[in-house]
Amino acid sequence: MSFTLSGNHDLRVVAVGRAISVLGDEVAVIALLLWASRQGHGAVVVAALVMAAALPQLLAAPFAGLLIDRLPARRLIAVVSVGQALTCAVLVPAVASGSVPLVITLVAVMNLGQTVVSPAWQALVPAIVPAEQLTRALALVQGATAGAALLGPAVGGLLVGSVGTSSALLLDAATFLALAGAVLLLRRDRRPSPTRGWQAGEMSAGIRLVAGDPVLRGVLTLIAAFVLALGAVNVAEVFLLTRTLGAGPTIYGLIGALFASGLILGAWLSRRDRSVSAAVRLLVVATLAMAGSLVVLGLAPNVAVAALASLAVGVGNGMLNVLTQAIVVRRTPEPVLGRVFAALQGVVGAAMLVATGLGGVLLAFVDTRTLIVSCGLFGIAVLLLVGRPLLRARDGAPVEAVTVRP
């Protein structure tokens, strides 16, 4: 699998840095969930940890987006990453003390930084690669982060099992420092135009732009729908595989690895640069295939069919990630790109919160197969709702829904 991009030094730094960061985050998630389990805490504490990770993405997204569009990317990412490293280091004694409120607070603070860093990286990539290489660049970063996500749970479980929770959290802190160092190695930067101050309405500029552009609005609707569907499926899938289909822990882990492998394959399949209209058409096909694969997963008669369906869902998800970012970059005026990516992240955080709670509630009323099949049918219904406006997308300048201030 080759993502070669003319030996672009900055892009290699971004891909490696993001992969290291994701690896550390996955290790920390596993460590904290195992800590909660070993301490005898129930579903309420686990849910609180999930909310502490997702809520900042929703609540702080407008302010984070404005920061990204006002400050040089390298300096912003470096400073916030150092702050995340310090917060993660403080988590070590907090976990040792057993204080659940303190741990949840620190997790929220750490993810507040992620609310800034993640869209900042996304907005930085178009500044370091030529326009004709944008999609391949996004595919490279997506492939690298998906690979890290594949390794993260295994590394986290190994570290916690062999040397304890503290070592896993210290590794995450080290990855934040590595990310801060990596961004300083970049030769290029995203430097927004100077401004004389922040004016009323600027924080909501990204949301208003998305609301006024039928392409961005349709894409955001698709993302929200499939985050909801996949979030609910994540809650139900473990019961389908282990109870209904009789899969053991090893098989369950391998199926999870297949999904992550599908993310990498989906990124590779999306690597070719396309016009907005072509990218939108492929996005509709990819999401339709993903929804259909969810239906197959819910109806799977055995573990083998479920594994293939999980792989197909991963491929569609990987394509969705790359194509969405490419469409957003090409449809968004550069001065508000950070705010649009932050709005996108806010929607994802909100949908994940709703999906996690909804999946658990629905399982009290319907069986796992019905829930998973319903999630696939929900994805198809949303596609029917927004598919026509998306397929009518034309290349050219985006709809100017806001007055863009430099």
For each residue, the residues with C-beta under 8 A, 3 or more apart:
1: 143 264 268
2:
3: 136 139 140 143 268 271
4: 7
5: 8 11 129 133 136 137 140
6: 133
7: 4
8: 5 11 12 128 129 133 137
9: 12 13 187
10: 13 14 128 129 186 187 188
11: 5 8 14 15 125 128 129 137 140 141
12: 8 9 15 16
13: 9 10 16 17 182 183 185 186
14: 10 11 17 18 121 124 125 128 141 182 186
15: 11 12 18 19 140 141 143 144
16: 12 13 19 20 144 182
17: 13 14 20 21 178 179 182 183
18: 14 15 21 22 121 141 144 145 148 179
19: 15 16 22 23 144 145 147 148
20: 16 17 23 24 148 175 178 179 182
21: 17 18 24 25 81 117 148 175 176 178 179
22: 18 19 25 26 145 148 149 152
23: 19 20 26 27 148 149 151 152 155 175
24: 20 21 27 28 152 171 172 173 174 175 176
25: 21 22 28 29 114 152 172 175
26: 22 23 29 30 148 149 151 152 153 155 156
27: 23 24 30 31 152 155 156 159 168 171 172
28: 24 25 31 32 88 91 156 168 169 171 172
29: 25 26 32 33 53 152 156
30: 26 27 33 34 152 153 156 157 160 168
31: 27 28 34 35 156 159 160 165 168 169 172
32: 28 29 35 36 49 95 103 107 165
33: 29 30 36 37 46 49
34: 30 31 37 38 156 157 160 165
35: 31 32 38 39 95 103 160 165
36: 32 33 39 41 45 46 49
37: 33 34 40 41
38: 34 35
39: 35 36 98
40: 37
41: 36 37 44 45 46 100
42: 45 46
43: 46 47 360
44: 41 47 48
45: 36 41 42 48 49 100
46: 33 36 41 42 43 49 50
47: 43 44 50 51 356 357
48: 44 45 51 52 100 104
49: 32 33 36 45 46 52 53 103 104 107
50: 46 47 53 54 353 356
51: 47 48 54 55 353
52: 48 49 55 56 104 105 107 108 111
53: 29 49 50 56 107 108 111
54: 50 51 57 58 111 349 350 352 353
55: 51 52 58 59 108 111 349 353
56: 52 53 59 60 108 111 112 114 115 349
57: 54 60 61 111 114 115 345 346 348 349 350
58: 54 55 61 346 349 350 353
59: 55 56
60: 56 57 63 64 112 115 116
61: 57 58 64 65 115 342 343 345 346 349
62: 65 66 203 204 206 207 339 342 343 346
63: 60 66 67 203
64: 60 61 67 68 115 116 119 342 345
65: 61 62 68 69 119 203 206 336 338 339 340 341 342 343
66: 62 63 69 70 198 202 203 338 339
67: 63 64 70 71 76 116 338
68: 64 65 71 73 76 116 119 120 123 337 338 339 341 342
69: 65 66 123 192 335 336 337 338 339
70: 66 67 192 195 198
71: 67 68 75 76 192
72: 75 76 189 190 191 192
73: 68 76 77 120 123 124 127 183 189 190 191
74: 77 78 183 184 186 189
75: 71 72 78 79
76: 67 68 71 72 73 79 80 116 120
77: 73 74 80 81 117 120 121 124 179 180 183
78: 74 75 81 82 180 183 184
79: 75 76 82 83 180
80: 76 77 83 84 113 116 117 120
81: 21 77 78 84 85 113 117 176 177 179 180 183
82: 78 79 85 86 176 177 180
83: 79 80 86 87 113
84: 80 81 87 88 110 113 114 117 176
85: 81 82 88 89 173 174 176 177 180
86: 82 83 89 90 173
87: 83 84 90 91 106 109 110 113
88: 28 84 85 91 92 106 110 169 170 172 173 176
89: 85 86 92 169 170 173
90: 86 87 93 94 106
91: 28 87 88 94 95 103 106 107 110 169
92: 88 89 95 96 166 169 170
93: 90 96 97
94: 90 91 97 99 102 103 106
95: 32 35 91 92 98 103 165 166 169
96: 92 93 166
97: 93 94 102
98: 39 95
99: 94 102 103
100: 41 45 48 103 104
101: 104 105
102: 94 97 99 105 106
103: 32 35 49 91 94 95 99 100 106 107
104: 48 49 52 100 101 107 108
105: 52 101 102 108 109
106: 87 88 90 91 94 102 103 109 110
107: 32 49 52 53 91 103 104 110 111
108: 52 53 55 56 104 105 111 112
109: 87 105 106 112 113
110: 84 87 88 91 106 107 113 114
111: 52 53 54 55 56 57 107 108 114 115
112: 56 60 108 109 115 116
113: 80 81 83 84 87 109 110 116 117
114: 25 56 57 84 110 111 117 118
115: 56 57 60 61 64 111 112 118 119 342 345
116: 60 64 67 68 76 80 112 113 119 120
117: 21 77 80 81 84 113 114 120 121 179
118: 114 115 121 122 341 345
119: 64 65 68 115 116 122 123 338 341 342 344 345
120: 68 73 76 77 80 116 117 123 124 338
121: 14 18 77 117 118 124 125 141
122: 118 119 125 325 341
123: 68 69 73 119 120 126 127 190 337 338 341
124: 14 73 77 120 121 127 128 189 190
125: 11 14 121 122 128 129 134 137 138 141 325 329
126: 123 129 131 134 329 334 337
127: 73 123 124 188 189 190
128: 8 10 11 14 124 125 137 186 188
129: 5 8 10 11 125 126 133 134 137
130: 133 134
131: 126 134
132: 273
133: 5 6 8 129 130 136 137 273
134: 125 126 129 130 131 137 138 273 326 329 330
135: 138 139 270 271 272 273 274 279 322 323 326
136: 3 5 133 139 140 271 272 273
137: 5 8 11 125 128 129 133 134 140 141
138: 125 134 135 141 142 322 325 326
139: 3 135 136 142 143 267 268 270 271 322
140: 3 5 11 15 136 137 143 144 267 271
141: 11 14 15 18 121 125 137 138 144 145
142: 138 139 145 146 263 267 318 321 322 325
143: 1 3 15 139 140 146 147 263 264 267 268 318
144: 15 16 18 19 140 141 147 148
145: 18 19 22 141 142 148 149
146: 142 143 149 150 260 263 264 267 318
147: 19 143 144 150 151 260 264
148: 18 19 20 21 22 23 26 144 145 151 152
149: 22 23 26 145 146 152 260 263
150: 146 147 257 260 261 264
151: 23 26 147 148 154 155
152: 22 23 24 25 26 27 29 30 148 149 155 156
153: 26 30 156 157 253 256
154: 151 157 158
155: 23 26 27 151 152 158 159
156: 26 27 28 29 30 31 34 152 153 159 160 168
157: 30 34 153 154 160 161
158: 154 155 161 162
159: 27 31 155 156 162 163 164 167 168 171
160: 30 31 34 35 156 157 163 164 165 167 168
161: 157 158
162: 158 159
163: 159 160 167
164: 159 160 167 168
165: 31 32 34 35 95 160 168 169
166: 92 95 96 169 170
167: 159 160 163 164 170 171
168: 27 28 30 31 156 159 160 164 165 171 172
169: 28 31 88 89 91 92 95 165 166 172 173
170: 88 89 92 166 167 173 174
171: 24 27 28 159 167 168 174 175
172: 24 25 27 28 31 88 168 169 175 176
173: 24 85 86 88 89 169 170 176 177
174: 24 85 170 171 177 178
175: 20 21 23 24 25 171 172 178 179
176: 21 24 81 82 84 85 88 172 173 179 180
177: 81 82 85 173 174 180 181
178: 17 20 21 174 175 181 182
179: 17 18 20 21 77 81 117 175 176 182 183
180: 77 78 79 81 82 85 176 177 183 184
181: 177 178 184 185
182: 13 14 16 17 20 178 179 185 186
183: 13 17 73 74 77 78 81 179 180 186
184: 74 78 180 181
185: 13 181 182
186: 10 13 14 74 128 182 183 189
187: 9 10
188: 10 127 128
189: 72 73 74 124 127 186
190: 72 73 123 124 127
191: 72 73
192: 69 70 71 72 195 335 406
193: 335 406
194: 406
195: 70 192 198 405 406
196:
197:
198: 66 70 195 202 203
199: 202 405
200:
201: 204 205 208
202: 66 198 199 205 405
203: 62 63 65 66 198 339
204: 62 201 207 208
205: 201 202 208 209 336 339 402 404 405
206: 62 65 209 210 336 338 339 340 341 342 343
207: 62 204 210 211 339 343
208: 201 204 205 211 212 401 402
209: 205 206 212 213 216 332 333 336 339 340 398 401 402
210: 206 207 213 216 217 220 340 343 344 401
211: 207 208 217 401
212: 208 209 217 399 400 401 402
213: 209 210 216 217 331 398 399 401
214: 217 218 389 390 392 393 399
215: 218 219 276 280 327 331 389 390 393 398 399
216: 209 210 213 219 220 327 328 331 332 340 398
217: 210 211 212 213 214 220 221 386 389
218: 214 215 221 222 386 389 390
219: 215 216 222 223 280 283 324 327 328 390
220: 210 216 217 223 224 343 344 347
221: 217 218 224 225 382 385 386
222: 218 219 225 226 283 287 320 324 382 383 386 390
223: 219 220 226 227 320 324 344 347 348 351
224: 220 221 227 228 347 348 350 351
225: 221 222 228 229 351 378 379 382
226: 222 223 229 230 287 290 291 317 320 379 382
227: 223 224 230 231 347 348 351 352 355
228: 224 225 231 232 351 354 355 358 375 378
229: 225 226 232 233 291 294 355 375 376 378 379
230: 226 227 233 234 313 317 355 375
231: 227 228 234 235 351 352 354 355 356 358 359
232: 228 229 235 236 355 358 359 362 371 375
233: 229 230 236 237 294 297 359 371 372 375
234: 230 231 237 238 355 356 359
235: 231 232 238 355 356 359 360 363
236: 232 233 239 240 359 363 368 371 372
237: 233 234 240 241 297 310 368 372
238: 234 235 241 242 252
239: 236 242 243 244 363 368
240: 236 237 243 244 245 297 298 300 306 368 369 372
241: 237 238 244 245 247 251 252 255 303 306
242: 238 239 245 246 247 248 252
243: 239 240 246 368
244: 239 240 241 368 369
245: 240 241 242 300 302 303 306
246: 242 243 303
247: 241 242 251 252 255 303 306
248: 242 251 252
249: 252 253
250: 253 254
251: 241 247 248 254 255 303
252: 238 241 242 247 248 249 255 256
253: 153 249 250 256 257
254: 250 251 257 258 307
255: 241 247 251 252 258 259 303 306 307 310
256: 153 252 253 259 260 310
257: 150 253 254 260 261
258: 254 255 261 262 307 310 311 314
259: 255 256 262 263 310 311 313 314 317
260: 146 147 149 150 256 257 263 264 314
261: 150 257 258 264 265 311 314
262: 258 259 265 266 310 311 312 313 314 315 316 317 318
263: 142 143 146 149 259 260 266 267 314 315 317 318 321
264: 1 143 146 147 150 260 261 267 268 318
265: 261 262 268 269 314 315 318
266: 262 263 269 270 286 314 315 316 317 318 319 320 321 322
267: 139 140 142 143 146 263 264 270 271 318 319 321 322
268: 1 3 139 143 264 265 271 318
269: 265 266 315 318 319
270: 135 139 266 267 282 286 318 319 322 323 326
271: 3 135 136 139 140 267 268 322
272: 135 136
273: 132 133 134 135 136 326
274: 135 278 279 282 326
275: 278 279 395
276: 215 279 280 327 330 331 393 394 395
277: 280 281 393 394 395
278: 274 275 281 282
279: 135 274 275 276 282 283 323 326 327 330
280: 215 219 276 277 283 284 323 327 390 391 393
281: 277 278 284 285 391
282: 270 274 278 279 285 286 319 323
283: 219 222 279 280 286 287 319 320 323 324 327 390
284: 280 281 287 288 383 387 390 391
285: 281 282 288 289
286: 266 270 282 283 289 290 315 316 319 320 323
287: 222 226 283 284 290 291 316 320 379 383
288: 284 285 291 292 380 383
289: 285 286 292 293 312 315 316
290: 226 286 287 293 294 312 313 315 316 317 320 379
291: 226 229 287 288 294 295 376 377 378 379 380 383
292: 288 289 295 296 376 380
293: 289 290 296 297 309 310 312 313 316 376
294: 229 233 290 291 297 298 309 313 372 373 375 376 379
295: 291 292 298 299 372 373 376 377
296: 292 293 299 300 305 308 309 312 376
297: 233 237 240 293 294 300 306 309 310 313 372 376
298: 240 294 295 368 369 370 371 372 373 374 375 376
299: 295 296 369 373
300: 240 245 296 297 303 305 306 309
301: 305
302: 245 305 306
303: 241 245 246 247 251 255 300 306 307
304: 307 308
305: 296 300 301 302 308 309
306: 240 241 245 247 255 297 300 302 303 309 310
307: 254 255 258 303 304 310 311
308: 296 304 305 311 312
309: 293 294 296 297 300 305 306 312 313
310: 237 255 256 258 259 262 293 297 306 307 313 314
311: 258 259 261 262 307 308 314 315
312: 262 289 290 293 296 308 309 315 316
313: 230 259 262 290 293 294 297 309 310 316 317
314: 258 259 260 261 262 263 265 266 310 311 317 318
315: 262 263 265 266 269 286 289 290 311 312 318 319
316: 262 266 286 287 289 290 293 312 313 319 320
317: 226 230 259 262 263 266 290 313 314 320 321
318: 142 143 146 262 263 264 265 266 267 268 269 270 314 315 321 322
319: 266 267 269 270 282 283 286 315 316 322 323
320: 222 223 226 266 283 286 287 290 316 317 323 324
321: 142 263 266 267 317 318 324 325
322: 135 138 139 142 266 267 270 271 318 319 325 326
323: 135 270 279 280 282 283 286 319 320 326 327
324: 219 222 223 283 320 321 327 328 344
325: 122 125 138 142 321 322 328 329
326: 134 135 138 270 273 274 279 322 323 329 330
327: 215 216 219 276 279 280 283 323 324 330 331
328: 216 219 324 325 331 332 337 340 341 344
329: 125 126 134 325 326 332 337
330: 134 276 279 326 327 398
331: 213 215 216 276 327 328 398
332: 209 216 328 329 336 337 340 398
333: 209 336 337 398 400 404
334: 126 337
335: 69 192 193 404 405 406
336: 65 69 205 206 209 332 333 339 340 402 404
337: 68 69 123 126 328 329 332 333 334 340 341
338: 65 66 67 68 69 119 120 123 206 341 342
339: 62 65 66 68 69 203 205 206 207 209 336 342 343
340: 65 206 209 210 216 328 332 336 337 343 344
341: 65 68 118 119 122 123 206 328 337 338 344 345
342: 61 62 64 65 68 115 119 206 338 339 345 346
343: 61 62 65 206 207 210 220 339 340 346 347
344: 119 210 220 223 324 328 340 341 347 348
345: 57 61 64 115 118 119 341 342 348 349
346: 57 58 61 62 342 343 349 350
347: 220 223 224 227 343 344 350 351
348: 57 223 224 227 344 345 351 352
349: 54 55 56 57 58 61 345 346 352 353
350: 54 57 58 224 346 347 353 354
351: 223 224 225 227 228 231 347 348 354 355
352: 54 227 231 348 349 355 356
353: 50 51 54 55 58 349 350 356 357
354: 228 231 350 351 357 358
355: 227 228 229 230 231 232 234 235 351 352 358 359
356: 47 50 231 234 235 352 353 359 360
357: 47 353 354 360 361
358: 228 231 232 354 355 361 362
359: 231 232 233 234 235 236 355 356 362 363 371
360: 43 235 356 357 363 364
361: 357 358 364 365
362: 232 358 359 365 366 371
363: 235 236 239 359 360 366 368 371
364: 360 361
365: 361 362
366: 362 363 370 371 374
367: 370 371
368: 236 237 239 240 243 244 298 363 371 372
369: 240 244 298 299 372 373
370: 298 366 367 373 374
371: 232 233 236 298 359 362 363 366 367 368 374 375
372: 233 236 237 240 294 295 297 298 368 369 375 376
373: 294 295 298 299 369 370 376 377
374: 298 366 370 371 377 378
375: 228 229 230 232 233 294 298 371 372 378 379
376: 229 291 292 293 294 295 296 297 298 372 373 379 380
377: 291 295 373 374 380 381
378: 225 228 229 291 374 375 381 382
379: 225 226 229 287 290 291 294 375 376 382 383
380: 288 291 292 376 377 383 384
381: 377 378 384 385
382: 221 222 225 226 378 379 385 386
383: 222 284 287 288 291 379 380 386 387
384: 380 381 387
385: 221 381 382
386: 217 218 221 222 382 383 389 390
387: 284 383 384 390 391
388: 391 392
389: 214 215 217 218 386 392 393
390: 214 215 218 219 222 280 283 284 386 387 393
391: 280 281 284 387 388
392: 214 388 389
393: 214 215 276 277 280 389 390
394: 276 277
395: 275 276 277
396:
397: 400
398: 209 213 215 216 330 331 332 333
399: 212 213 214 215
400: 212 333 397 403 404
401: 208 209 210 211 212 213
402: 205 208 209 212 336
403: 400
404: 205 333 335 336 400
405: 195 199 202 205 335
406: 192 193 194 195 335
